[in-house]
Amino acid sequence: MRMAASTRPGSHDRSDNPPTSDSSPERPHSDQAERYRLMAKEVRGAAEEMHDMVSRQTLKRIADDYERLAVRSERRVRGTPISPGSRGHR
């Protein structure tokens, strides 16, 4: 009897098909940075619609975090080392 594969996103049984998740840490994909930047743009748009300043600032910080993730993703694809304390700034 075969055991069920993990239900964790991006996980898979190594004997089956490769993972379909583009966010797999074993195989960074070049379009991941583009997707993080798209998320940042969407979150910034939502922030502009907020009337509450605390909510607006929170969403802007989240958008900045997505931008940092994009930079880190690009570095990973290029093979540039990322230090553990790096915030992903250019």
C-alpha positions, -999 to 999 in steps of 0.1 A, spaced: 0 0 0 14 34 -10 14 62 15 -3 95 6 19 124 -4 22 153 20 -6 179 16 19 208 22 18 232 -8 46 225 -32 54 191 -17 54 159 -37 65 123 -37 99 123 -54 89 93 -75 60 111 -90 58 142 -112 79 173 -102 63 199 -81 40 223 -98 45 251 -74 68 279 -87 77 288 -51 97 256 -45 128 266 -25 148 238 -43 141 253 -77 137 291 -77 120 303 -109 128 336 -126 92 346 -128 88 345 -90 103 380 -86 78 393 -112 49 377 -92 61 393 -60 63 427 -77 27 422 -90 16 414 -55 33 446 -42 15 466 -69 -18 451 -59 -13 457 -22 -2 493 -29 -34 499 -48 -54 485 -19 -34 508 4 -44 539 -16 -81 530 -11 -77 529 27 -90 558 47 -75 546 79 -39 557 81 -28 527 102 -42 503 77 -27 522 48 7 522 64 4 485 72 -4 476 36 25 498 24 49 479 46 35 446 32 41 459 -3 77 469 6 81 433 20 70 419 -14 95 441 -31 122 427 -8 111 392 -16 114 400 -53 150 412 -49 159 381 -29 142 359 -55 163 375 -83 195 370 -63 186 334 -57 181 328 -94 214 345 -102 231 325 -75 241 356 -56 246 348 -19 220 362 5 231 368 40 208 356 68 203 392 80 198 406 46 166 426 41 168 422 3 177 459 -4 194 466 -38 
